[in-house]
Amino acid sequence: MRDSYRRPLRLAEGWFLRTMGKPPLERKTPAGLKVTTAVPANTELAREIAQRKRAEMELQETEAKYRSIFENAVEGIFQTTPDGRYLDVNPALARIYGYESPGSLICNLTDIRGRLYVSISRRDEFARLLREHNTVSGFESQIYRRDGKIIWITETARAVHGAGGDLLYYEGTVEDITERKHAEEELHRAKQAAESAALAKSEFLANMSHEIRTPMNGIMGMTELALDTELTPEQREYLQIVKDSAESLLELLDDILDFSKIEAGKWELETRGFSLPHDLEMALKALAIRAERKGLELVCHVPASVPAVLVGDSGRLRQIIVNLIGNAIKFTERGEVVFRVGIAERVEDKIVLHFTVTDTGIGIPADKQTVIFDSFTQADNSMSRRFGGTGLGLAICKRLVRMMSGRLWVESETGKGSSFHFTASFGFRDGDAPLQQNSLFQLEDLPVLIADDNASSREILYELVSSWGMRPKRVASGSNVLADLERAANERVPYRVAILDAHMPNDEGFDAVDSIQQNPVLAGTAIIMLTSGSKPTDAVRCRDAGITAHLNKPFKSSDLLDAIYSAVSIVNAKSSSHRFVPSVVPEQAQNPLHILLVEDNPVNQLLALRILEKRGHSVVAACDGAEALAAFAREAFDLVLMDIQMPGIDGFAATAVIRQKEAGTGAHVPIVALTAHALEGDRERCLSAGMDAYLSKPIQAQKLFQIVDELVPEVVRAGNPDRPD
């Protein structure tokens, strides 16, 4: 390489000597005498000489500069022959390889391939890459130093070719990366150790959670049994505390187990179709009781534009919702908790939903709004002592939301409540609407009075009823209900439906019902009472008061729509003067049937009873699968209308028992499946379970009678000897 740096200088020197070092010119006189004449000096020649001198100085300076770089470079610089001999190296390379000088390295290391590389194949790979690509960058290898120590190097080089294309030599740089490689190895070992420790910890926590859960179930079960016995007030109080404490501990164990599964990488999301309204109802039932105990209003709003049928992991979605609403209830002393669902984005068969949980609780300081999503962290250490909890819930929710391709965040101000938001991505399919368009048409322009003291609940009711084409008016107290009803009746535009909150201050909802029923002018008003699931006596009071329908808060929007439709239908049956009449007025059946109706929803059950009885059929109603099987064993039926989703024994299980009893007897009672939403594959699942037909709720009289006519032939209607007359 030293020659390569001097080559430009030698070229310049040769050119100068050839030009300036010529002998003096000779010429002959006419007499034949030789005369030597000096070259005259002129300006052009002087300029040329000066330029040549400057060129020589610049060449010298260039050589000195590049020689300095070569000699003082931190990286090793080399030039080798293709067959593996060093032509030139700098001092840095000699130091890296353990030689005292460049000359010592060149003289002693005469076989690079055989004596330098730990793996000869690495040298061969290095040479192959250079031949094929002419350059190599960051090529790592292990080599032997002169003292036998193995070190790591990285090489960057290029192949130099002659004018004819022949390979002349390789030149490039070498860097010692031994310390970096050792650091990487240490980091890798530390990472493996940390992962092993985390896995062991997670597996330990998971095993311990399962082991503790078994005795915890025994404690809770036996406590429940003890609470059902005769106890003194003091004993009941103590056992209730035990039960509540056990439930709190079980929640903590569930959080630890879930967190352990996530940490161990053993948690995957399911992908299946599910009914969003149904799952929300299941999730909010228990939360509603907790909210009622604290005197809080729990409001849920899912617009009709949100698809009822989604594809995703319904269990993990419920877990997130329950955790966020549960926290809101926990940290709210008075006021309300409002849960909303909206559409953030909708593209083809994918939809991103935006969920919001807003409370009127203690709020979260701005500097704590990020750390609350970390494991075992709360906004204030005193929170765990005052409200309980480990700080795992939000950390789990954050990871679940991320798995659903969404994000979780909070907006809050101390003392003014919080709003937790999260988005999640789902597949979707437009399921059957709660009511068909012809049913909605019957309710168009229906005057409805809404009375609720909670502003959020009142506004959501107003929005829902308006979206269905009705004409609602909202009031904030029970004292205004009677006045508005009387005014509308006097103006000959009476309200046909009144939706009342039972627990406005001082039970104003029930007081308003008493006043309505005592006024003959308002006798045609259908009343839908909104009650709390935590007060079982509410249902009894509604029944005793003759209230048309009642719903537990929070309720599904489809249930409210069903209740309005049923209430109007029931009132119409009492008064034919009502202009809102059902689309189908059933004629009397010539051969009435004995039908078993299995339906756990009281509104849907009442509507089906009215439709079937007006047709002339006799109906036995059952609230769940167990009651249905008992009735089926007690008497014979011509037809069974079977709800699918029921507590305890569901429709599928009840159908399986009926078909098993019929096996070998030749009997076959037609069973019609009833379901609120048509999920993909539900029809096939019902038919494969032994059912004969499939009907979506709410029950449409015309469709029901059509199915009955198809399934039950006249011979069965007239000739069933076991059917009661």
Buried (B, 14 or more C-beta within 10 A) or exposed (E): BBEBBEEBBEEBEEEBEEEEEEEEEEEEEEEEEEEEEEEEEEEEEEEEBEEBEEEBEEBEEEBEEBBEEBEEBEBBBBBBEBEBBBBBBBBBBBBBBBBEEBEBBBEEBEEBBEBBBEEEEBBEBBBEBBEEEEEBEEBEBBBBBBEEEEBBBBBBBBBBEEEEEEBBBBBBBBBBBBEEBEEEEEEEEEEEEEEEEBBEEBBEBBEBBEEBBEEBEEBBEEBEEBBEEEBEEEEBEEBEEBBEEBEEBBBBBBBBBBBBBBBBEEBEEEEBBBBBBBBBBBBBEEBBBBBBEBEBBBBBBBBBEBBBBBBBBBEBBBBBBBBBBBBBBBBBEEBBBBBBBBBBEBEEEEBBBBBBBBBBBBBBEEEBBEEBBEBEBBBBEEBEEEEEBBBBBBBBBBBBBEBBEBEBBBEBEEEEBBBBBBBBBBBBBEBBBBBBEEBBEBBEEBBBBBBBBBEBBBBBBBBBBEBBEBEBBBBBBBBBBBEBBBEBBEEEEBBBBBBBBBBBEEEBBBBBBEBBBEBEEBEBBBBBBBBBBBBEEBBEBBEEBEBBBBBBBBBBBBBBBBBBBBBBBBBBBEEEEBEBBBEBEBEEBEBBBBBBBBBBBBBBBBBBBBBBBBBBBBBBBBBBBBBBBEBBEEEBBBBBBBBBBBEEBBBBBBBEBBBEBEEEEEEEBBBBBBBBBBBEEBBEBBEEBBBBBBBBBBBBBEBBBEBBEEBBEEEBBEEBEEBEE
